[in-house]
Amino acid sequence: MSARGRQGLAACVLAAAGAFALWIFGAGAPPELPPGASAQPAPPASSPAPVPFVPSMAGTRPDGRLGAASGEVLKVDAELRHLFDYYLSALGEAELPAIRAGIERELERRLQPAAAAEAKRLLAQYLAYKRSLAEAEQSLGAPASGSTFAAAARKRLLAMQELRKRYFSPAEAAGLFGDTDARDQDAIARLALVDDKTLTPAQRLQKMADLDRSLPAGLQEERAAPQRVLAVEQQVEAARNGGASDDDVFRLRAAAFDPQAANRLAQLDREQAEWLRRVAAYRSASAGLQGNPAATQHLRDSLFTSWEQKRLGAYE
């Protein structure tokens, strides 16, 4: 893997480590989900399903919990960037002008006029920054010979931060990118420890633990969240093996987290049960098709989306 690939992988792993658990806890941006999966609890049956911006977003809702700091003064934070990035992920299915119009409509829907106007200004600057960032990525080129992964990643982060000064005030940059910068800086520090050949394994572990303790409270919670979910789900499995009902499981999860998180986990339970039901129906029906490829594919198409069919091989 190239040095740039290693940098990107490390940053992505760190950023994604707590995404699922943070979605469970109702914080931050939801993880990427396949088409048809629900990124938020389903609306009441009386509410019409929202029309997806592009087909791949079916079953999801725009990210970002927007708000005003006071009155009509826009609160500039990562939630605004999450909203921008949710729509920008549709590039390839929609053209940029249509995506920008979609974001602006959402801003108008969620915010008061003055705050919406400020958010639109920041959107224009964010798009210009993204274009410049793509150009800067090309100019960075390969890391210098002999440079470490950590040094190359640090150079890239500093270049990004310097570029932002052309588009955002210090307060705007801190609000929009402070969370990602904290994650990136932590990932770089950990890469540096991996690259440091003067450290013994015990020293490296100790320094990693020091980094864990020095993380901001939000990132510490993000790192701890997956372990908390795993521990509780092990308790749930043991309780179910002992005959616990769905209500018992809900109470156990609500006591460990909160009722909203318990609802999200119950939603995942229902989705998994429905998936397994369709897999069982598929396996039962396909057994009578005697290996007929056309009939088997027709059966798959009737039960699963194209994305789901990629998972199906593990169950056949």
N, C-alpha and C positions, 0 to 999 in steps of 0.2 A: 504494500500500500504506500502511496506517495506521502510526503510529509504533510502536504495540505490536506490529504485525505484523513490522516491521523488526527490533525487538528480539528477538522470538522466532525469526525466521529466522536472525539472526546467531548467536544462542546455539546453535540446532540445527545449523547448518552446522559450527560449531566442535566441538560434541560429537560429530558424526558423522564428522568428517574422517578420523579414524584407526580407526573402529569395525571396518571390514572387515579392515584390516591387523592390528589387535590380536586379532581372532578367529583369524586365520591364525597369529599368534605364540602363541596360547593364553592371552592375558591379557585381563582385563576382561570385559565382557558381550558376548555375540555380537550381531551385527547382526540387524535384523529380517529374517526370511526368509519366503517364501511358504509356505502350507500344503503339506506334503509334502516340503519341503526339510529336510535334516538339519542341525541347528545344532551337533552334535558328531559325531565319528566314530561310525559305526554300531556297535552292540554285536556281539559274536560271534554267529554264526548260531545257536548253541545257546541264546542268551538270548532270552526272549520280548520282543517289542517293548513298550515301556512304553505304558500306556493314557493317552492325552492327557487333560489336565484339561478342556479344551474342544476341539471339533473343529478350530478354527483352529490349535491347538498340535500337531497331529499331526506326528510326525517331529522334534519338538524336545524338549529336556530342560530342567528348571528351571535358571535362572541362579543364580549365586552359589556361591563356593567357601567354605563355612562352616568355621570352626575355632575352637578354644579357645586363648586366649592362654597359659594354663597350667592343667592339670587341667580343671576344669569351669567355669573363668572364660571367659565368652563373649568372643570377639574382635569388637569393634564396629567395622566398617569398611564400605566401599562394597559389598563382596560381599553383606552382609546386605541392604542396600537393593536390590541387583539381584534378589535372590530375592523380596522383597516386590513389586517392580514387575513382575516376570515374571507373577506371578499376578494382580496388579491390572490388567494389560493385558487380562484376560478380561472385564472389566466390559462388559456389553452381551450377552454370551453366558451369563454366570452372575451370580447375585445376590451382593451383598457378603458376607452371612453365609456362603455356600458358599465364596467365595474365601478368606475369613479361615480357615475350617475347613481348607481345602486347604493354606494356608501353615503352619498349626499342625501338621498331619500331617507335612509335609515337615521342619519343624524337629525334631519328635520323632524322625523317621527318621534325621536326619543328626547330631544333637547328643546329648550326654549329658544326663540329666534337668535338672541345675541350669542348664546353659547353655541348654537348650531353654526353660526357664521364664523366664530372663532375656530371651531373644529374643522370646518371646510378649509380655512386658511392653513391649518396644520396639515390637513390631508394633502393639499397642493405641495407643501414643502416636503412632506414625507415621500411623495411620489418622485419629486425631483431628487431627493436624497438617494432613493433606491436606484434611480438611473445612474447617478454619479458613482454609487457604490459598486454597481456592476462594472462600470468602466475602470474603477480603481482596482477591482479584483484582478482584472486582466493585466494591469500595469505592474502589479506586485510581482508577478512571475514566480519562479521556483525559489525556495529558500536558499540562502547562500551556502556554499559548501562548508560543511563542518558545523553549521548551526544546529542547535537542538530543536526538537519539536516545540518545547516551551518557548524558546526565543522567537521562533517563527510565528507562533500563535500570539505572543505578546506584541510583536511588530504589527500583525494584522489588526489586533484590537486597538492599538494606539492610532493606527491609520484611520480606522473607522471613527474613533472619537474625534480626531482632528477634522475629518470631513464633516461631521455633524455641526461643527461650529459655523459652517457656511450657511446652514439652514435653520438652526434652532438656537434659541437663547440657552444659557446654562440651565435655567430652571426647566425649560421645555425638554431639553435633552435628558436631564435627570429624571423627570417624570416619565417620559416615554421609554427610556432605555436603562434606567437604573437597575431594574431587576435582572435584565439579561447581562449587563456589565458585571454585576456581582457574581452571577453564575460563571461567566467567562473567566473572570479573574481567579475564582476558586479553581476552575478546571486547569488554568495555566499553572497555578501554584502546585497542583497535584502532578501535572506533567513534569514540572521542574524536579520534583522529588523522584519521579520515576527515572528521569534522565541523569540524576546525580549519582554517579558511580562511587563516590566517596562514602556514601552512607551504608551502614550495615542494614540488614533487613529489620532488625529491632529498632534502629534509629529512624528508619523510614516509616515504620508503623507509628512510632511515637509522634513524628512530625505530622503524619496524616491525622492523628487524633487531635493534635493542636489546631490544625486547620478546621476540624469539625467543631471544636469549641469556640473558635473565633468567628464562625459564620454568623451573619445577622439572624435575628430570631425567626424571620419569615423563612429563610433558607434552611435553618435547622429543622423547622416544622416540616418543610417540604421533604427533607431527607428522611425524617423519622416516619412520615406518613405511610410509605409502603410497608414498612415493618409492622406498624400498628394494624394496618388492614390485614396483613398476612396472619398476625397473631390472633386477631379476632375471628378470622375465617377458619382457622384451625379449631377454635373453640366451637364455632358454628357446626363444623363437620362432626365433632365429637358429640355435640348436643343432638344433632339429627340422628346419628347412629344410636343414640339413647332414646329415640322416640319423640324428640321435640317437634312441636307443631310450627307452622309458619309464624303464628303469633308469638310463640316463644322465641323464635329466631329474631323477629323484629325487635322485641324487647331487649334481647341481648345486645344487638347492634346499636339500638338507640341509647342504651346505657353506656356503651363504649364510646360512641361518637355523638350523634344527635338524631332526632327523628328524620330530618331531611336526608342525612347520609344513609340511614337505615332504609328509607324509601328508595334511594338510588340503588342500593345493593339488592333490594327486593326486585327492582326493575331488571337488573342484570340476571337475577335468578330466573325470572319469567322468560327473558329472551333466550337464555341458555336452554331452558326446558323446551321451549318452542323449537329451537334449533335441533335438539336431540330427537324430538318427536318427528320432525321432517326427515332427519337422517334415517330413523328407524323405518318410516314409511317408504323411503327410497330403497333401502336395502331389501325390504320385504318384496316390493314390487319388481325390482330389478332381477331378483332371483328367478322369476318366471319368464324373463326375456331371452334366456339362453344365449347371452352374449351378443345379441343383435345391436351393433353400434348405433344405428339410426334411432331405434326405439329407445335405447338407453339414454341417448342425448336428448331425445324429446322428453323423457321422464325427468331428466335433470333440469331442463328448461322450465318445466311445469312446477317444479318445487323450489328452485334456487335461482338467485340472481347470478349474473356472470361473476361478480366478485365472490359470492359464496361458493361457487363451483371450484374456485381455487383451493378452498379449504377442504373440499369434499374428499380429496384423495386420501387424506389421513384416516378416513372412516370406512374406506372401501376394502 
